[in-house]
Amino acid sequence: MPFDLAELSLGVIAAIFAVCTLIIGFAGTRLASVAVKLAERTGMGQIIAGALFVGMATSLPGSVLSVTTAWQGHTDLAIGNALGGIAAQTTFLAIADFFYRKGNLEHAAASATGLAQATLLVSMLVIPIIGYAGPQWMIFHIHPVSILLFVIYGFGLSLLSEIRQEPMWRPKKTDLTQEDAKEHEDDIHPESSLRLWTEFLIFAAVTAVAGHIIGQAGLAIVDKTGMSETAVGTFLTAISTSFPEFVSAIAAVRMGAVNLAVGDIIGGNAFDVLFLAASDFAYRDGSIYAAFSDQHLFTIALVILMTGVLLLGMLNRERRGMGNIGWESVAILGLYGGSVFYLAG
């Protein structure tokens, strides 16, 4: 149930916002650890496990935020949070490159499934633009492209599984590139599957509740400061609710699970696109795509460009860039920093 925090002081609202962000970060750390074990236990591999387990679960705070605020009619916050989260999470992957001291993170994580996952993300990002520019048809108050997004996402996950089993293309292996983890769970992780799933679901639920509270805190910040919902959604709530991706990506890199880090971020980004579809289901005054502004279109174009840079980084043979940092990480950081000045200006 939505609740109003606007009656509280700005300091108290900021404290609630910060506490929920820390709670989400802690839960994200635990989710990363559990996801590595579930990746081995299920045999899905780190890329697909990152999309299904960590990517989906750590996206719950942002998903809950976008859906509840869209239900309340705050489309700018709902849309800005969804799109801003994708931009922030891609930037988190560039930051994680600083923590991978062996070399270029994108080079080390190059794989057929990773490339396919990024291609799926770009394809999904185009669909909301079609919903905005095309006819505003509605099926039971839902735009058809919202249904299409769920269909494409499901088909994409199935395709990722097939590509992992029988890839048509393989990256040239070096001493830095890594294979997915193999299934040795009985020797490495003695925990029962029931315990792993229970822990996973508990921490996922915690992040979802915290995400809802952050959404209401974001609305209160808009009310107290006069900031636009788009700016608050694109930066404040998007970064806060995306914090699990940051924590889990760093944790995965430190554990040496670079494929999980990439799968977490790109998989989480694809799931974030579904925020828009879910928000369209919740929005009761028409199609949410009709509420797109120029700033929202700019953010979509930005995240498509950032994903393209990431794709080129995985395809590039560069093993070491500026120090151990790849050029693509530097480019992504520059793009995000430039967008902050543009959107906040």
Steps between C-alpha positions, in 0.01 A plus 500: 500500500636847414561727795587868525839600643463867400387594851846410634796737492743485208773375735288207618401418141867501397584272792226253401627513142858428613404216735294327231790537257733329749246223557475444126880496473533238773233280343671538162827372644330189634315447173829505306647228719190281479474550124848357442394183683166482319678545167701187572208313657268558203761463227381823335841666509594841635365713214146355506500467880594866517198588287254273680614501861702811577382717211133436570512501880722805537269683259205451735547832687484700176217290365287550810580873496405550134179298525375664820580854385338434161191376685499830688521688168861618533613395153814715488639335812402151382652542153807690622572234762478215248717662233736668746560167668625350172744788448622482860546123495701509178720761665537269801650238268756756382583577864535126572774497235713700746473215750608231252875531527590218258408703194207625296174370653303505173775303329508242779120457490467471122265215410234414244226518765623837622487644150155350441378641830613852408340465156173395666520809723543736203206336322280543807601866539367577153151368579398786736601750230263321262232522768560875531516581127243249374122485537373513856301178472379351827394150603315514833684827578836341415714596200584198279874572517490432875381147430759473222781590741416206727481267199836618366661467843376142543609406148837665561567295813417182310734606222777576749476148635528355149796723416680392814449133418588523130656836413558576131782735596763485773740771618870437457622393842794669670643471848241761611177376345301266720260212450178466700531320832457123475269297714700383803251611757512186710869559574499881521160599640352246743193714575167345410304635206209583733726714717643683198157575352364606840788741554465630145127569535535664843758751385310562176190585706702737719622692195144522364363655819792743521442596136139593572605719791763673286232574241287677757808682632573613145151648466548676833832644379324634190238659724756651740763624254310575180731277297343339195378142525712415196821621667419326829408179320788498252769563758400478867258207510656327198845492659361404840282214378778386267748479787463118521638473147798713602571300817443163336712590195791610719460191718491274193813661354684462831402131501634471145154428356525756219231330290259529791578873532423560132193274508375680812526847344379426148234258625385754756486763226277280284275439799490876562347550156215286627446769769343709224271218395399428860447872559276512193289226659478706819440842339127566479483815285607360164827378352809580704695534175289803409644667812857481366682834496807612305711422806370144508579454132848640563554246777390211277740614227774531762459146633489357146829679428653382829396141426650529150829614653487203739440265207797641312709456813416129514574459130826694517827306541635760744611327819624808681405861450584803712687315772280194535186695408344447157428795273131402500480548878648848466254580220200377702604708801536806275158447343330464835677803644397709199139388536494615863589855394244496218204353687566683824555832324 
